[in-house]
Amino acid sequence: MDRMKLDEVLEILSTLKVGREEFWVVGSTALLLRGIYPDAADIDIAVTDKGLEQIKENYNIEYKDEKWFKVFGKIEAVCDGDKNLLKYQPEKVGDYYLQNIREYYDFISHSTREKDIARMPLIEEYMNKHNKED
């Protein structure tokens, strides 16, 4: 699968018919948008309940499992419900909200996948540089 660079990801995100307050980019694509990682295989997003309704109004979604669904093209999503109830709040970086870097770090620190383990030093360096303590 061809991996996407920053310009391609931004182009695809600009076409997404969901309010920017109603979704945030997660996983490796959030790392790409932060300048931590050079590319991404797909675009994973989390949406609020309202964001899910906007997606259903504009796209024919296809569930991959109980939680994740394909929106269109290379965009896959999960509904995280009410953003205010999340343990970690998404962070606005540039024009988009991204998965909280601490949440991502907590996730990969419990992972046994090689790709996650390899990313840990990159995330630690980023958090140290940006003083992301909470």
Secondary structure, DSSP 4 states (H G I P E B T S, - for coil): -PPB-HHHHHHHHHT--S-GGGEEEEHHHHHHHHTSSS-BSSEEEEE-HHHHHHHHHH---EESSSS-EEEETTEEEEE---GGG-SS--EEETTEEE--HHHHHHHHHT---HHHHHHHHHHHHHHHHHT---
